[in-house]
Amino acid sequence: MKYFLIAGEASGDLHAANLMHALRAEDPQADFRFYGGDRMQAEAGRGLLCHYRNLAYMGIIPVLRHLPQILRGMRRCKAQIEEYRPDALILVDYPGFNLSIARHVHRLGICPVFYYISPKIWAWKEGRIHRIRRDVDALFSILPFEVDYFGQRHGYPVTYVGNPTVDEVAAYEAEHGQPCPQPDLIALLPGSRRQEVKDNLRRMLRATNPLVAEGGHRIAIAAAPALPRSFYEKIIAHAGVERGRIELVEDDTYALLSRAGTALVTSGTATLEAALFRVPQIVCYYISFGPLVRLLRRLLLKVPYISLVNLIAGEEVVPELVADRMNVKNLQQHLREILPGGSRREKMLEGYARTAMRLGKPGAPRHAARAMLERLRAGGDK
């Protein structure tokens, strides 16, 4: 069968690549065309039509500035799907772009539309459920609480297939052995998009600089594959941190987390990865106009937490510093509590264990691939 996949960022690229691998195992004749990244290209190289770095923009100003480019990419994507005529369109998160594509494909009746890693409408933009119900034939969830959310709140049944991050961490540990944390190593995971990295990393560096200056700790930064090394070097220099005790880890987050003693993590899949590697963390996400954002968060967000760890656990396992609460003073205070010997460290590790139990065992890509093929062989009906 022919599959067209769209992933719009680094984590989606990883999850989509593993799904492609699982689809090929179930369907040896599988043929792929896709919008994605390096990992998807490694899985099925000739099928890459557009790298996500050319379309992945976040925030009102960056999106407006690149709107013509985004719209051209959307038109091109629709035309390529029409030309390819896939047996299934598989969307991976990235809702702003993907829901528009879903509408186009559904309207023309080209093929069933599958969503793997659903839009996080339980956090914001809940009105998107109407577009999902209208344009998405099947939604395959990787978060256990989404089954009740979509089913009970919106009457839209979804299938929980397990969480692919569980698979990815388990596969890494099977190949490289159990993690060997270095207590003095603090990992900084500032995100994958240019603006979020710039906003978060400089505050992370200023918060950890005293620990480096005292000589007792080292810093390692997880660098996103879509951003050049020079971009990080400029932020490091501007923060005034001693360069000799900072390591830049390029496109190898798991290797970093497997040896980190503590982490500062920008909200996203990385928070769950840190938890599964059992690295105590602070979840942090700087946003401008902090007081206004805090007000809007109370009005617009439908959930009490922003991190996947806390949402899955149903409790505050890790501290969340968002908007103007993500500042140097707060980071330093919370960091002291989770460093080796800190007052919150062991309690956090216990919370990680509960989170892992709720996620279940590995197998998400395989379960998703089999469920998709069952629907396709049955005719793709809802």
RODOMI-279631 format. One record per residue (C-alpha): y, z, x; residue in one letter. Coordinates in steps of 0.001 Angstrom, whole numbers, plus 500000, padded with zeros to 6 digits. Each point is the difference from the previous one (the first is absolute). Example, Ala and Ser with C-alpha at 12.3 -4.5 7.8 and 13.67 -1.06 7.14 Angstrom:
2
+--------+--------+--------+--------+
:     c2 :     c3 :     c1 : residu :
+--------+--------+--------+--------+
: 495500 : 507800 : 512300 :      a :
: 503440 : 499340 : 501370 :      s :
+--------+--------+--------+--------+
***
This chain:
382
+--------+--------+--------+--------+
:     c2 :     c3 :     c1 : residu :
+--------+--------+--------+--------+
: 500000 : 500000 : 500000 :      m :
: 503665 : 499612 : 500945 :      k :
: 502297 : 503002 : 500263 :      y :
: 503782 : 500201 : 500382 :      f :
: 501249 : 503397 : 501251 :      l :
: 503521 : 501376 : 500417 :      i :
: 500827 : 503090 : 502073 :      a :
: 503565 : 500870 : 500951 :      g :
: 499839 : 502681 : 502708 :      e :
: 497869 : 501431 : 502811 :      a :
: 497829 : 502339 : 497907 :      s :
: 499382 : 497308 : 497390 :      g :
: 499049 : 497586 : 502768 :      d :
: 497357 : 502446 : 501250 :      l :
: 498572 : 500717 : 496537 :      h :
: 499986 : 496314 : 499056 :      a :
: 498232 : 499036 : 503237 :      a :
: 497214 : 502481 : 499289 :      n :
: 499722 : 498731 : 496423 :      l :
: 499701 : 496430 : 501307 :      m :
: 497211 : 501122 : 502313 :      h :
: 498208 : 501638 : 497063 :      a :
: 500480 : 496921 : 497790 :      l :
: 498466 : 497785 : 502663 :      r :
: 497012 : 502354 : 500254 :      a :
: 499425 : 499645 : 496241 :      e :
: 501018 : 496327 : 499822 :      d :
: 499100 : 498136 : 503227 :      p :
: 501813 : 496886 : 498753 :      q :
: 503272 : 501888 : 499570 :      a :
: 503097 : 498014 : 500958 :      d :
: 503388 : 501686 : 500425 :      f :
: 503664 : 499108 : 499861 :      r :
: 502435 : 502869 : 500377 :      f :
: 503410 : 501482 : 500613 :      y :
: 499421 : 502893 : 502379 :      g :
: 499967 : 501133 : 503595 :      g :
: 498140 : 500080 : 503273 :      d :
: 496890 : 501762 : 498718 :      r :
: 499493 : 497577 : 497137 :      m :
: 500536 : 497155 : 502446 :      q :
: 497340 : 501465 : 502307 :      a :
: 497600 : 500103 : 497053 :      e :
: 500663 : 496420 : 498787 :      a :
: 502538 : 498419 : 502347 :      g :
: 500481 : 496534 : 498624 :      r :
: 500817 : 501326 : 496549 :      g :
: 503310 : 501658 : 500961 :      l :
: 502830 : 498271 : 498137 :      l :
: 502830 : 502485 : 500626 :      c :
: 500281 : 503176 : 502087 :      h :
: 501288 : 502976 : 498041 :      y :
: 502720 : 500658 : 502590 :      r :
: 501833 : 496955 : 498617 :      n :
: 500271 : 501479 : 496501 :      l :
: 499700 : 503799 : 500306 :      a :
: 503435 : 501481 : 499373 :      y :
: 500712 : 503446 : 498562 :      m :
: 503178 : 501449 : 498490 :      g :
: 502724 : 498440 : 497895 :      i :
: 502167 : 498647 : 502841 :      i :
: 497204 : 498431 : 502113 :      p :
: 498463 : 498417 : 496892 :      v :
: 503347 : 498560 : 498854 :      l :
: 500767 : 498714 : 503478 :      r :
: 496668 : 498196 : 500207 :      h :
: 499695 : 499096 : 496314 :      l :
: 500110 : 496207 : 500532 :      p :
: 497196 : 500288 : 502556 :      q :
: 497935 : 502205 : 497675 :      i :
: 500482 : 497641 : 497041 :      l :
: 499050 : 496982 : 502120 :      r :
: 496886 : 501828 : 501111 :      g :
: 499109 : 500837 : 496412 :      m :
: 500398 : 496378 : 498886 :      r :
: 497938 : 498802 : 502939 :      r :
: 497267 : 502546 : 499247 :      c :
: 499752 : 498899 : 496363 :      k :
: 499721 : 496355 : 501033 :      a :
: 497287 : 500800 : 502558 :      q :
: 497942 : 501869 : 497402 :      i :
: 500293 : 497057 : 497601 :      e :
: 498871 : 497627 : 502738 :      e :
: 497118 : 502202 : 501191 :      y :
: 498735 : 500866 : 496480 :      r :
: 498172 : 503204 : 501021 :      p :
: 497243 : 501641 : 498003 :      d :
: 501916 : 503283 : 500224 :      a :
: 503453 : 501221 : 500995 :      l :
: 499793 : 503393 : 501699 :      i :
: 503246 : 501954 : 500295 :      l :
: 500323 : 502951 : 502377 :      v :
: 502823 : 502443 : 499136 :      d :
: 503434 : 498327 : 500739 :      y :
: 500962 : 499981 : 496287 :      p :
: 503477 : 498466 : 500148 :      g :
: 498550 : 496747 : 501291 :      f :
: 496476 : 500200 : 498630 :      n :
: 500806 : 500633 : 496347 :      l :
: 502133 : 496880 : 499935 :      s :
: 497118 : 497998 : 501440 :      i :
: 497623 : 501587 : 497479 :      a :
: 502235 : 498874 : 497123 :      r :
: 500059 : 496421 : 501261 :      h :
: 496236 : 499793 : 500529 :      v :
: 499187 : 501666 : 496680 :      h :
: 502384 : 497732 : 498084 :      r :
: 498394 : 496878 : 501455 :      l :
: 496465 : 501385 : 499607 :      g :
: 499078 : 499033 : 503547 :      i :
: 497562 : 502852 : 500628 :      c :
: 499398 : 503705 : 499312 :      p :
: 502540 : 502340 : 501577 :      v :
: 498555 : 503043 : 501763 :      f :
: 502132 : 502837 : 501357 :      y :
: 498548 : 502006 : 502896 :      y :
: 502127 : 503049 : 500837 :      i :
: 502088 : 500228 : 496880 :      s :
: 503788 : 500206 : 499730 :      p :
: 501025 : 503651 : 500102 :      k :
: 501531 : 500010 : 496531 :      i :
: 499036 : 503669 : 499623 :      w :
: 502807 : 500684 : 502505 :      a :
: 502719 : 497599 : 498836 :      w :
: 500562 : 496873 : 497917 :      k :
: 497469 : 501062 : 497403 :      e :
: 501176 : 497112 : 497836 :      g :
: 497993 : 497678 : 502227 :      r :
: 496938 : 500979 : 497980 :      i :
: 500999 : 497347 : 497465 :      h :
: 499853 : 497303 : 502682 :      r :
: 496707 : 501347 : 501335 :      i :
: 498443 : 500083 : 496539 :      r :
: 501207 : 496458 : 499283 :      r :
: 499308 : 498276 : 503336 :      d :
: 497253 : 501922 : 501852 :      v :
: 496393 : 499473 : 498954 :      d :
: 498552 : 502933 : 501941 :      a :
: 501445 : 502813 : 502075 :      l :
: 497930 : 501637 : 502726 :      f :
: 501363 : 503416 : 500904 :      s :
: 499681 : 501841 : 503314 :      i :
: 501493 : 503282 : 498739 :      l :
: 497798 : 502152 : 497750 :      p :
: 502824 : 501377 : 497836 :      f :
: 500996 : 496466 : 498969 :      e :
: 496946 : 499669 : 497752 :      v :
: 501296 : 502637 : 497588 :      d :
: 503625 : 498929 : 500436 :      y :
: 499438 : 496370 : 499026 :      f :
: 497233 : 500692 : 497502 :      g :
: 501373 : 503014 : 498129 :      q :
: 503738 : 499394 : 500300 :      r :
: 500049 : 496226 : 499585 :      h :
: 496654 : 499042 : 498501 :      g :
: 499331 : 497628 : 502881 :      y :
: 496563 : 500517 : 501568 :      p :
: 499784 : 499823 : 503790 :      v :
: 497083 : 500249 : 502403 :      t :
: 500048 : 502574 : 502814 :      y :
: 498133 : 498446 : 502940 :      v :
: 500600 : 502722 : 502567 :      g :
: 502719 : 500130 : 502616 :      n :
: 499919 : 497415 : 502829 :      p :
: 501737 : 502360 : 502406 :      t :
: 496871 : 502171 : 499875 :      v :
: 497992 : 496961 : 501107 :      d :
: 502454 : 499058 : 502721 :      e :
: 500144 : 503474 : 501534 :      v :
: 496216 : 500403 : 499780 :      a :
: 499485 : 496622 : 501693 :      a :
: 502430 : 500920 : 502770 :      y :
: 498259 : 503319 : 500637 :      e :
: 496576 : 498346 : 499954 :      a :
: 501147 : 497626 : 502739 :      e :
: 502138 : 502342 : 502083 :      h :
: 498540 : 503448 : 499321 :      g :
: 501526 : 503047 : 498374 :      q :
: 503733 : 500651 : 500585 :      p :
: 500984 : 501971 : 503101 :      c :
: 503417 : 501444 : 499125 :      p :
: 502409 : 500853 : 502790 :      q :
: 502000 : 503042 : 498833 :      p :
: 503150 : 498997 : 501897 :      d :
: 500164 : 496455 : 498564 :      l :
: 502303 : 499453 : 497013 :      i :
: 499545 : 496639 : 498256 :      a :
: 502972 : 498357 : 498310 :      l :
: 499123 : 497481 : 497275 :      l :
: 503372 : 498742 : 498738 :      p :
: 498821 : 497175 : 497740 :      g :
: 499626 : 496251 : 500366 :      s :
: 503251 : 498450 : 498767 :      r :
: 503063 : 499694 : 502199 :      r :
: 502428 : 502086 : 497956 :      q :
: 497601 : 502850 : 499226 :      e :
: 498962 : 500198 : 503653 :      v :
: 503631 : 500116 : 501104 :      k :
: 500917 : 502714 : 497481 :      d :
: 496950 : 502191 : 500541 :      n :
: 499212 : 499615 : 503687 :      l :
: 503360 : 501067 : 501361 :      r :
: 499859 : 503233 : 497978 :      r :
: 496411 : 500612 : 501060 :      m :
: 500974 : 499560 : 503636 :      l :
: 502958 : 502356 : 499788 :      r :
: 497804 : 502621 : 498321 :      a :
: 497283 : 499819 : 502652 :      t :
: 502262 : 499531 : 503032 :      n :
: 500312 : 503763 : 500716 :      p :
: 496196 : 500308 : 500115 :      l :
: 499850 : 497126 : 502484 :      v :
: 502876 : 501358 : 502077 :      a :
: 498258 : 503355 : 500339 :      e :
: 497066 : 498166 : 501552 :      g :
: 497340 : 501270 : 497635 :      g :
: 499563 : 496934 : 497792 :      h :
: 499689 : 496240 : 500184 :      r :
: 501017 : 497427 : 497389 :      i :
: 498162 : 496843 : 498971 :      a :
: 501518 : 497517 : 497556 :      i :
: 497891 : 497727 : 497810 :      a :
: 501676 : 496588 : 500275 :      a :
: 499570 : 497543 : 497133 :      a :
: 498560 : 496589 : 500970 :      p :
: 502815 : 498098 : 498284 :      a :
: 502777 : 501670 : 502035 :      l :
: 500760 : 499239 : 503678 :      p :
: 499647 : 502626 : 502718 :      r :
: 503694 : 499583 : 500851 :      s :
: 500934 : 501263 : 496534 :      f :
: 498274 : 503334 : 500672 :      y :
: 501335 : 500235 : 503549 :      e :
: 503551 : 499727 : 498668 :      k :
: 499479 : 502836 : 497496 :      i :
: 498409 : 502199 : 502679 :      i :
: 502903 : 499401 : 502364 :      a :
: 502559 : 500728 : 497304 :      h :
: 498268 : 503286 : 499114 :      a :
: 500381 : 501215 : 503576 :      g :
: 496339 : 500960 : 500407 :      v :
: 498387 : 500118 : 503437 :      e :
: 498154 : 496663 : 500077 :      r :
: 497356 : 501140 : 502462 :      g :
: 498358 : 502323 : 497465 :      r :
: 499950 : 497496 : 497146 :      i :
: 497141 : 497573 : 499470 :      e :
: 500314 : 496917 : 497816 :      l :
: 496681 : 499178 : 498322 :      v :
: 500080 : 496440 : 498720 :      e :
: 497862 : 499069 : 496995 :      d :
: 497373 : 502697 : 500613 :      d :
: 500831 : 502853 : 497639 :      t :
: 496429 : 501259 : 499765 :      y :
: 499722 : 500402 : 503762 :      a :
: 503181 : 502054 : 499877 :      l :
: 498935 : 502191 : 497069 :      l :
: 496589 : 500627 : 501548 :      s :
: 501668 : 501856 : 502883 :      r :
: 503180 : 501399 : 498411 :      a :
: 500392 : 503728 : 499503 :      g :
: 502788 : 499756 : 497422 :      t :
: 501870 : 497175 : 498252 :      a :
: 503233 : 499075 : 498255 :      l :
: 499145 : 497274 : 497513 :      v :
: 502095 : 497745 : 497799 :      t :
: 498546 : 499994 : 496506 :      s :
: 497345 : 497365 : 499316 :      g :
: 496384 : 499330 : 500884 :      t :
: 500587 : 501633 : 503389 :      a :
: 500225 : 503420 : 498330 :      t :
: 496445 : 499592 : 498747 :      l :
: 498828 : 498680 : 503364 :      e :
: 501423 : 503067 : 501745 :      a :
: 498225 : 502259 : 497518 :      a :
: 496636 : 498284 : 500506 :      l :
: 500417 : 500355 : 503772 :      f :
: 500835 : 503672 : 499311 :      r :
: 503405 : 499840 : 501677 :      v :
: 502458 : 502546 : 498509 :      p :
: 503099 : 498120 : 498912 :      q :
: 503445 : 500036 : 498456 :      i :
: 500647 : 497181 : 497552 :      v :
: 503542 : 498753 : 500374 :      c :
: 502034 : 497160 : 498568 :      y :
: 503725 : 499723 : 500581 :      y :
: 502103 : 498290 : 497323 :      i :
: 503777 : 499627 : 500010 :      s :
: 502125 : 501682 : 497318 :      f :
: 497661 : 503006 : 499948 :      g :
: 501491 : 502059 : 497129 :      p :
: 500040 : 496946 : 497730 :      l :
: 496428 : 499127 : 500972 :      v :
: 498849 : 503544 : 499210 :      r :
: 501589 : 499750 : 496545 :      l :
: 498456 : 496592 : 499347 :      l :
: 496632 : 501250 : 501231 :      r :
: 499982 : 502718 : 497349 :      r :
: 500977 : 497463 : 497346 :      l :
: 497832 : 497040 : 501009 :      l :
: 496905 : 501193 : 501842 :      l :
: 497021 : 500741 : 497780 :      k :
: 498070 : 502049 : 502568 :      v :
: 500806 : 503219 : 501876 :      p :
: 499157 : 498646 : 503490 :      y :
: 500547 : 496864 : 502073 :      i :
: 497158 : 500340 : 502513 :      s :
: 496496 : 498776 : 499243 :      l :
: 498522 : 503192 : 501441 :      v :
: 501777 : 502228 : 497484 :      n :
: 499488 : 497605 : 497100 :      l :
: 496260 : 499768 : 500575 :      i :
: 499640 : 503747 : 500570 :      a :
: 502185 : 500837 : 496996 :      g :
: 501811 : 502617 : 502059 :      e :
: 502432 : 500249 : 502910 :      e :
: 497741 : 499752 : 503016 :      v :
: 502683 : 498515 : 502273 :      v :
: 503772 : 500600 : 499928 :      p :
: 502135 : 497088 : 498793 :      e :
: 503488 : 499463 : 501380 :      l :
: 501716 : 497238 : 498041 :      v :
: 503546 : 498576 : 499957 :      a :
: 502504 : 502463 : 501507 :      d :
: 497293 : 502677 : 500375 :      r :
: 498629 : 497794 : 502769 :      m :
: 502288 : 501353 : 502709 :      n :
: 499572 : 501418 : 503483 :      v :
: 500280 : 503647 : 498977 :      k :
: 497339 : 499768 : 497274 :      n :
: 497682 : 497969 : 502192 :      l :
: 500145 : 502570 : 502784 :      q :
: 499398 : 502898 : 497615 :      q :
: 496928 : 498421 : 498394 :      h :
: 498700 : 498688 : 503303 :      l :
: 499846 : 503508 : 501455 :      r :
: 497807 : 501031 : 497052 :      e :
: 497356 : 497314 : 500616 :      i :
: 499840 : 499885 : 503793 :      l :
: 496899 : 501675 : 501507 :      p :
: 500249 : 503678 : 499090 :      g :
: 502495 : 499302 : 497208 :      g :
: 499884 : 501898 : 496708 :      s :
: 499168 : 496982 : 497777 :      r :
: 497617 : 498084 : 502239 :      r :
: 496618 : 501367 : 498867 :      e :
: 500957 : 499982 : 496324 :      k :
: 500948 : 496332 : 500311 :      m :
: 496665 : 499137 : 501581 :      l :
: 498228 : 501714 : 497100 :      e :
: 502043 : 497863 : 497602 :      g :
: 498951 : 496874 : 501890 :      y :
: 496358 : 500878 : 499369 :      a :
: 500621 : 500207 : 496231 :      r :
: 501825 : 496660 : 500074 :      t :
: 497104 : 498308 : 501796 :      a :
: 497518 : 501321 : 497432 :      m :
: 502001 : 498489 : 497136 :      r :
: 500102 : 496592 : 501694 :      l :
: 496223 : 499785 : 500302 :      g :
: 497836 : 498156 : 502496 :      k :
: 500663 : 496686 : 501773 :      p :
: 499283 : 496681 : 498276 :      g :
: 503248 : 498930 : 498290 :      a :
: 500204 : 496362 : 501217 :      p :
: 496331 : 499413 : 499203 :      r :
: 500329 : 501546 : 496529 :      h :
: 503132 : 497975 : 499275 :      a :
: 498435 : 496741 : 501206 :      a :
: 496912 : 500493 : 497857 :      r :
: 502053 : 500903 : 496918 :      a :
: 502190 : 496915 : 500455 :      m :
: 497027 : 497689 : 500402 :      l :
: 498295 : 501473 : 496939 :      e :
: 503067 : 499165 : 497929 :      r :
: 500275 : 496516 : 501472 :      l :
: 496337 : 499207 : 499383 :      r :
: 500351 : 501318 : 496457 :      a :
: 502952 : 497702 : 499375 :      g :
: 502944 : 502198 : 501090 :      g :
: 500596 : 501373 : 496540 :      d :
: 501690 : 503354 : 499497 :      k :
+--------+--------+--------+--------+
***
